[in-house]
Amino acid sequence: MKRLLLAGGGHAHVFVLRELARRRVPGLEVMLVTPHERQLYSGMLPGWIAGHYALDELSIPLRPLAHAAGAVLLPHRIAELYPEIRHVRTEPGLTLEYDLLSIATGSDIATHAIVGQQWALPLRPIENFVARWSALAPRVAEADRPRVTIIGAGAGGVEVALAIAHAMRPAGNGTQVQLVTGGVVLPGHGDGARTRALAELTRSQVRVLDSMAVRVDSDHVDLADGGSLPSDLTLLACGACAPPWLQSSGLALDEQGFLAVDGFLRSTSHDNVFGAGDIASIVGEPRARSGVYAVRAGPPLAKNLIRRAQGKSLRSYTPQRSALYLLATGPKSAIASWGGLSWQGDWLWRWKDRIDRGFIAAFRTS
């Protein structure tokens, strides 16, 4: 009996579980270690903030999916990894052995460049954000002219800023949403998408500040240009970083500290360790850290894990060069960004909604 340990319930691993449910591998014990018994789909999070979805609509229950795959689910968090002896230690102190390890835990918010992050609410882990925002949103709606600041103007930061502005408009309490960009809106996207996003931010009366946040306090954010921005609630959407347990694992990492994998999604230093999604980087094929690429890596990761467990040769995977992004703009409308091209309209929201709902439905099982 060999053990496949799936670390994390990320987007890529739901594909692994679904594939294992379709075809079991004789002699393979499967264990899923993840702190939560559901996966909240990040692509629908802005729609939930805006009020378009109930939380259940963006949730994939992991326990029934694991059961269908013949996997044991342990609701634990990874604390330490020892690849030389093939051991993982979880946060409650449980030590687990493995023969084959796959990592898809997602990434953390990069807060190291900002002092006082304890005063801010990071967008990840999503479960933590959802729990805290569920409690804070009613208070924001009841406050008099509250100021909500989002630090980071990537796709996630822009979508969340627009979603909050839309959600608070019915309250009529003068909520001021502020977006601290760090110098650029939608880095990595084309000028057309950037222009459309800036127009939507203006339409939604989101204040855009082309400065960098250096410190967060309970009632303000200090900026690199010396300014002080009053803020009653500050959210962090400022890039990704690898979790500490990966950085101390001894696995080969890229320059940013993420798991370095080859074209088979296999660790470049340990051939029984695989990884995909935000936690991993394919050497020679750098891509943005987004759910788009994590979802695309799921099927090839599933196939190679099963082939490795069966002693078969692996299949190479090359991620697509450009990905289509559908960015929610608050109301039921969206901006499409693909390379240097962009489009906008309500029809894109309807398309995005169908894609997102179809993704969730594909992994729901009784």
C-alpha positions in Angstrom: 0.0 0.0 0.0 1.4 3.4 -1.0 0.1 6.7 0.3 -0.6 9.8 -1.8 -0.8 12.8 0.5 -2.7 15.8 -1.0 -1.6 18.9 0.9 -4.3 21.6 0.5 -7.8 21.7 -1.0 -6.8 24.1 -3.7 -8.3 24.4 -7.2 -5.9 21.9 -8.7 -6.6 19.2 -6.1 -10.4 19.1 -6.7 -9.5 17.8 -10.2 -7.2 15.2 -8.6 -10.0 14.0 -6.4 -12.5 14.0 -9.2 -10.1 11.9 -11.4 -9.5 9.5 -8.5 -13.3 9.1 -8.1 -13.5 8.1 -11.7 -10.7 5.6 -11.6 -9.3 4.2 -8.4 -5.7 3.1 -8.3 -5.3 -0.3 -6.7 -2.9 -0.3 -3.7 -3.0 3.5 -3.4 -4.2 5.1 -0.1 -5.1 8.8 -0.6 -5.2 11.4 2.2 -6.3 15.0 1.9 -5.0 17.4 4.5 -6.7 20.8 4.4 -7.8 23.2 7.2 -11.4 23.6 5.8 -13.9 21.1 4.6 -14.9 23.2 1.6 -13.2 25.1 -1.1 -14.4 28.7 -1.7 -14.0 29.5 -5.4 -12.0 32.7 -5.6 -13.4 33.7 -9.0 -16.8 34.2 -7.4 -15.7 36.0 -4.3 -16.2 39.5 -5.7 -19.7 38.5 -6.7 -20.4 37.3 -3.2 -19.2 40.6 -1.7 -21.4 42.5 -4.2 -24.4 40.5 -3.1 -24.9 38.5 -6.3 -24.2 35.1 -4.7 -25.0 33.3 -1.5 -21.9 31.7 0.1 -23.1 28.2 -0.7 -23.1 29.0 -4.4 -19.3 29.4 -4.4 -18.5 26.5 -2.2 -17.3 23.1 -3.2 -17.8 20.6 -0.3 -14.5 18.6 0.0 -15.6 15.8 2.2 -18.1 14.2 -0.2 -15.6 14.7 -3.0 -12.9 13.0 -1.0 -15.2 10.2 -0.1 -16.0 9.6 -3.8 -12.3 9.4 -4.4 -11.7 6.9 -1.6 -9.7 9.6 0.2 -9.5 10.3 3.9 -9.9 14.0 4.7 -8.0 15.5 7.7 -9.1 19.0 8.6 -5.6 20.1 9.6 -3.2 22.8 8.5 0.3 21.9 7.3 2.9 23.1 9.8 6.2 21.5 8.7 7.4 19.4 5.8 10.4 17.1 5.8 10.8 15.8 2.3 14.1 13.9 3.1 12.2 11.5 5.4 8.8 11.9 3.6 7.0 13.3 6.6 4.5 16.1 7.1 3.6 17.6 10.5 0.2 19.2 10.9 -0.7 22.1 13.1 -2.3 19.8 15.8 1.1 18.0 16.0 0.2 14.9 14.0 3.0 13.4 11.9 2.0 11.8 8.5 4.1 9.7 6.3 3.8 9.7 2.5 5.2 8.0 -0.5 3.9 10.6 -3.0 3.1 14.2 -2.1 1.2 16.8 -4.0 1.0 20.4 -2.8 -1.8 22.8 -3.8 -2.4 24.9 -0.7 -2.5 28.2 -2.4 -0.4 31.2 -1.4 -0.4 33.8 1.4 -0.8 37.5 1.1 2.6 39.2 0.9 2.4 41.5 4.0 6.1 41.6 4.8 6.6 45.0 3.2 3.9 46.6 5.3 4.2 47.4 9.0 1.1 46.9 11.2 -0.6 44.2 9.1 -2.4 43.1 12.3 -4.7 46.1 11.7 -5.7 44.9 8.3 -7.8 42.2 6.8 -6.0 40.1 4.1 -8.1 38.6 1.2 -6.4 35.3 1.8 -6.9 32.8 3.3 -10.4 33.2 1.8 -12.1 31.4 4.6 -10.7 33.8 7.1 -11.6 36.8 5.0 -15.2 35.5 4.5 -15.7 35.0 8.2 -14.5 38.5 9.1 -16.1 40.3 6.2 -19.5 38.7 7.1 -19.2 40.3 10.5 -17.7 43.6 9.3 -19.9 44.4 6.3 -23.1 45.1 8.4 -21.1 47.5 10.6 -19.7 49.3 7.6 -23.2 49.6 6.2 -24.5 51.1 9.5 -21.5 53.5 10.0 -21.5 57.2 9.1 -19.3 57.8 6.1 -16.9 54.9 6.7 -13.6 54.8 4.8 -12.7 51.3 3.4 -9.2 51.0 2.0 -7.9 48.3 -0.3 -4.1 48.0 -0.6 -3.1 46.4 -4.0 -4.6 47.0 -7.4 -4.2 43.7 -9.1 -7.3 42.0 -10.5 -8.3 40.9 -7.0 -7.9 44.4 -5.4 -9.8 46.1 -8.3 -12.7 43.6 -8.2 -13.0 43.8 -4.4 -13.0 47.6 -4.4 -15.7 47.7 -7.0 -17.7 45.0 -5.3 -17.6 46.8 -1.9 -18.6 50.1 -3.6 -21.6 48.4 -5.2 -22.6 46.5 -2.0 -22.5 49.7 0.1 -24.4 51.9 -2.3 -27.9 50.9 -1.0 -26.9 51.8 2.5 -26.7 55.5 1.5 -24.2 56.2 4.2 -21.5 57.8 2.1 -19.0 54.9 2.2 -15.7 56.0 0.7 -13.8 53.1 -0.9 -10.1 53.9 -1.5 -7.7 51.9 -3.6 -3.9 52.2 -3.0 -2.4 51.0 -6.2 1.4 50.9 -5.5 1.8 52.8 -8.7 -0.2 50.8 -11.3 -3.7 49.4 -11.8 -4.0 45.9 -13.2 -0.2 45.1 -13.6 0.3 42.5 -16.3 -2.8 43.5 -18.2 -3.1 45.5 -21.4 -3.8 49.2 -21.6 -7.3 48.7 -22.8 -8.3 46.6 -19.7 -6.6 49.2 -17.5 -8.4 52.1 -19.1 -11.8 50.3 -18.7 -11.0 49.4 -15.0 -10.1 53.0 -14.2 -13.3 54.3 -15.8 -15.3 51.8 -13.7 -13.5 52.9 -10.5 -14.3 56.5 -11.4 -17.9 55.6 -12.1 -18.2 53.8 -8.7 -16.6 56.8 -7.0 -13.6 54.7 -5.8 -10.7 57.0 -4.8 -7.5 55.8 -6.6 -4.2 56.7 -5.0 -1.0 56.0 -7.0 1.1 55.6 -4.0 2.5 52.7 -1.9 1.3 51.8 1.6 4.1 51.3 4.1 2.2 51.1 7.4 -1.3 50.3 8.6 -2.7 51.5 11.8 -6.1 51.2 13.4 -7.5 54.4 11.8 -5.1 55.3 9.0 -2.6 54.0 6.4 0.8 55.7 6.0 1.9 56.1 2.4 5.4 56.1 0.9 5.1 59.7 -0.2 4.7 60.8 3.4 0.9 61.1 3.3 -1.5 59.7 5.8 -4.8 58.2 4.6 -7.6 58.0 7.1 -9.1 54.4 7.0 -11.7 52.8 9.2 -11.2 49.4 7.6 -8.1 48.3 5.6 -8.0 45.2 3.3 -4.8 43.7 1.9 -4.7 42.5 -1.7 -1.0 43.1 -2.2 0.5 40.1 -4.0 1.3 36.6 -3.0 4.0 34.9 -1.0 4.8 31.3 -0.1 3.9 30.0 3.4 6.8 29.7 6.0 6.6 25.9 6.1 7.5 25.7 2.4 10.3 28.1 2.7 11.9 26.0 5.5 11.2 22.6 3.8 14.4 22.1 1.9 12.6 21.7 -1.4 13.9 23.6 -4.4 12.2 27.0 -4.6 12.2 29.8 -7.2 13.5 33.3 -6.6 10.3 34.3 -4.9 10.2 31.3 -2.6 7.6 29.2 -4.4 7.9 25.5 -5.1 10.0 25.0 -8.3 8.5 22.3 -10.5 9.4 21.0 -14.0 7.1 20.4 -17.0 5.6 17.3 -15.3 4.6 19.5 -12.3 7.2 17.6 -10.3 9.6 19.2 -7.8 13.0 19.9 -9.4 14.7 18.5 -6.2 12.5 15.7 -5.0 10.9 13.4 -7.7 8.1 12.2 -5.4 6.8 15.7 -4.7 4.4 17.5 -7.1 2.7 20.9 -7.0 0.4 23.2 -8.9 -1.5 26.4 -8.5 -0.3 29.6 -6.7 2.1 27.6 -4.6 4.2 26.4 -7.5 6.2 27.8 -10.4 7.1 25.9 -13.5 10.8 26.5 -14.2 11.2 28.3 -17.5 7.5 28.9 -17.9 6.6 31.7 -15.4 2.9 32.6 -15.2 0.7 34.9 -13.1 -0.5 33.5 -9.8 -4.2 33.3 -10.4 -7.0 30.9 -10.2 -7.1 30.7 -14.1 -3.7 28.9 -14.2 -4.4 26.8 -11.1 -7.6 25.4 -12.7 -5.8 24.7 -16.0 -3.0 22.8 -14.1 -5.5 20.5 -12.3 -6.1 17.9 -15.0 -2.4 17.4 -16.0 -1.5 17.2 -12.3 -4.2 14.5 -11.7 -3.0 12.5 -14.7 0.7 12.6 -13.6 0.0 11.7 -10.0 -2.0 8.6 -11.1 0.6 7.7 -13.7 3.4 8.0 -11.1 1.4 5.8 -8.7 1.0 3.2 -11.4 4.7 3.3 -12.3 4.0 4.8 -15.8 5.9 7.6 -17.6 4.8 11.1 -16.9 3.2 13.5 -19.5 4.7 17.0 -20.0 2.5 20.1 -19.5 3.1 23.6 -20.8 0.7 26.2 -19.6 -0.9 28.5 -22.1 0.9 31.8 -22.8 -2.1 34.1 -22.3 -5.2 33.6 -20.2 -8.6 35.2 -20.5 -9.6 37.1 -17.4 -13.2 38.1 -16.7 -13.1 40.8 -14.1 -16.4 41.6 -12.2 -17.1 45.4 -12.0 -19.6 45.5 -9.1 -22.9 45.4 -10.9 -23.7 42.4 -13.1 -21.2 43.5 -15.7 -17.6 42.5 -16.4 -14.4 43.4 -18.3 -12.6 40.8 -20.4 -8.8 41.0 -20.6 -6.9 38.8 -23.0 -3.3 39.8 -23.8 -3.6 43.4 -25.1 -7.3 43.0 -26.0 -10.3 44.0 -23.8 -14.1 44.0 -24.0 -16.8 45.1 -21.5 -20.5 44.6 -21.0 -23.3 42.8 -19.2 -23.0 39.9 -21.6 -19.6 39.2 -20.2 -21.0 38.9 -16.7 -23.6 36.4 -17.9 -20.8 34.4 -19.6 -18.6 34.6 -16.5 -21.6 33.5 -14.3 -22.2 30.4 -16.5 -18.5 29.5 -16.4 -18.2 29.9 -12.6 -21.5 28.1 -11.8 -20.4 25.3 -14.2 -17.1 25.0 -12.4 -18.8 24.6 -9.0 -21.4 22.1 -10.4 -18.6 19.9 -11.9 -17.3 19.1 -8.4 -20.4 18.8 -6.4 -21.2 15.1 -5.6 -23.7 13.4 -3.4 
